[in-house]
């Protein structure tokens, strides 16, 4: 859309507004806050709440890890859980190759371990 056309439409819209009259009382302050409250509610239900739900599911998945689960780390390393410790996990990524990673860096549990 052309910028000039948009400006003309905006100017025409603003011209339709009633002019402020001298001595007129300002609007109700509570009604002026309603749009801000609605914006905060929209942000909560669209952004914050789904993120909290996903974090809760991730924490539940991490707390239910056990030996033999196949996982993928946030770095993309695929492996099998060999041992679960307090704050970390030993992953077997190849024959005779084990690495220790922090539990929070486990991204997903793969489908092969979910079927068991």
TAHUVEN-V876007 format. One record per residue. N is the residue number from 1. RES is the residue in three letters. PHI is phi in degrees with one decimal (none if undefined). OMEGA is omega in radians with two decimals (none if undefined). D_LAST is the distance of its C-alpha to the last C-alpha in Angstrom with 1 decimal. Layout:
# TAHUVEN-V876007
N/RES/PHI/OMEGA/D_LAST  N/RES/PHI/OMEGA/D_LAST
This chain:
# TAHUVEN-V876007
1/UNK/none/-3.10/56.3  2/UNK/-70.8/-3.12/59.5  3/UNK/-63.4/3.13/59.9  4/UNK/-64.9/3.12/63.5  5/UNK/-63.9/3.12/62.5  6/UNK/-63.9/3.12/59.8  7/UNK/-64.0/3.13/62.4  8/UNK/-64.9/3.12/64.9  9/UNK/-64.7/3.13/62.4  10/UNK/-66.1/3.11/61.6  11/UNK/-64.5/3.12/65.3  12/UNK/-66.3/3.11/66.0  13/UNK/-64.5/-3.13/63.3  14/UNK/-67.0/3.14/64.7  15/UNK/-69.3/3.13/68.2  16/UNK/-76.6/-3.13/67.2  17/UNK/-67.0/3.14/66.3  18/UNK/-70.9/3.14/69.1  19/UNK/-69.5/3.12/71.2  20/UNK/-71.4/-3.14/71.2  21/UNK/-96.5/3.13/74.3  22/UNK/-64.4/3.13/76.2  23/UNK/84.8/3.14/75.9  24/UNK/-74.9/3.14/72.8  25/UNK/-78.3/3.09/70.4  26/UNK/-68.0/-3.11/66.9  27/UNK/-68.7/3.11/63.9  28/UNK/-64.1/-3.10/62.0  29/UNK/-63.3/3.12/59.8  30/UNK/-67.0/3.13/57.0  31/UNK/-68.0/3.11/56.9  32/UNK/-73.4/-3.13/56.9  33/UNK/-88.0/-3.09/53.7  34/UNK/-56.9/3.13/51.8  35/UNK/-60.7/3.13/50.6  36/UNK/-68.3/3.10/49.3  37/UNK/-63.8/3.11/47.4  38/UNK/-63.8/3.12/45.9  39/UNK/-64.0/3.12/44.9  40/UNK/-64.5/3.12/43.1  41/UNK/-64.0/3.12/41.3  42/UNK/-63.5/3.11/40.2  43/UNK/-60.6/-3.14/39.0  44/UNK/-63.2/-3.05/37.0  45/UNK/-76.6/-3.12/35.2  46/UNK/-94.8/-3.05/34.7  47/UNK/-109.8/-2.96/34.0  48/UNK/-74.7/-3.07/33.4  49/UNK/-62.5/3.10/31.3  50/UNK/-62.8/3.12/28.6  51/UNK/-67.3/3.10/28.5  52/UNK/-65.3/3.13/28.1  53/UNK/-65.8/3.12/25.3  54/UNK/-65.1/3.11/23.4  55/UNK/-64.3/3.13/24.1  56/UNK/-64.7/3.11/22.8  57/UNK/-65.8/3.12/19.4  58/UNK/-64.0/3.12/19.3  59/UNK/-62.2/3.12/20.3  60/UNK/-65.0/3.12/17.6  61/UNK/-64.0/-3.12/14.9  62/UNK/-66.8/-3.13/16.7  63/UNK/-70.9/-3.13/17.1  64/UNK/-97.5/3.11/13.5  65/UNK/-66.0/3.09/12.6  66/UNK/-143.6/3.13/11.5  67/UNK/-59.5/3.13/11.8  68/UNK/98.9/3.11/9.5  69/UNK/-71.1/3.06/8.9  70/UNK/-94.8/-3.05/10.7  71/UNK/-132.9/3.02/13.6  72/UNK/-124.7/3.13/17.0  73/UNK/-86.3/3.10/20.1  74/UNK/-65.6/3.09/23.1  75/UNK/-85.2/3.10/24.9  76/UNK/93.9/3.13/22.6  77/UNK/-80.3/3.12/21.2  78/UNK/-102.6/3.14/17.7  79/UNK/-165.1/3.14/16.0  80/UNK/-112.1/3.14/13.4  81/UNK/-68.1/3.13/13.9  82/UNK/-97.6/-3.10/15.8  83/UNK/-153.6/3.10/17.4  84/UNK/-107.7/3.10/17.8  85/UNK/-111.5/-3.10/21.4  86/UNK/-58.6/-3.09/23.5  87/UNK/-119.5/-3.10/24.1  88/UNK/-140.2/-3.11/22.5  89/UNK/-137.8/3.02/19.5  90/UNK/-92.2/3.13/19.8  91/UNK/-107.7/3.01/18.2  92/UNK/-95.4/-3.08/18.2  93/UNK/-105.3/3.07/19.5  94/UNK/-161.3/3.10/20.9  95/UNK/-61.6/3.13/21.9  96/UNK/60.2/3.10/23.9  97/UNK/-127.0/3.10/23.7  98/UNK/-125.9/3.08/22.3  99/UNK/-127.2/3.10/23.4  100/UNK/-108.2/3.12/23.5  101/UNK/-127.9/3.09/23.3  102/UNK/-74.3/-3.09/23.9  103/UNK/-57.8/-3.08/21.0  104/UNK/-67.6/3.12/22.9  105/UNK/-93.6/3.03/22.7  106/UNK/-87.1/-3.05/19.0  107/UNK/-86.9/-3.09/19.1  108/UNK/-143.3/2.97/15.6  109/UNK/-98.7/-3.06/11.9  110/UNK/-75.6/-3.07/11.1  111/UNK/-63.7/-3.10/9.2  112/UNK/-62.9/-3.13/7.4  113/UNK/-84.1/3.12/5.7  114/UNK/-73.1/-3.09/5.5  115/UNK/-73.2/-3.10/3.8  116/UNK/-71.2/none/0.0
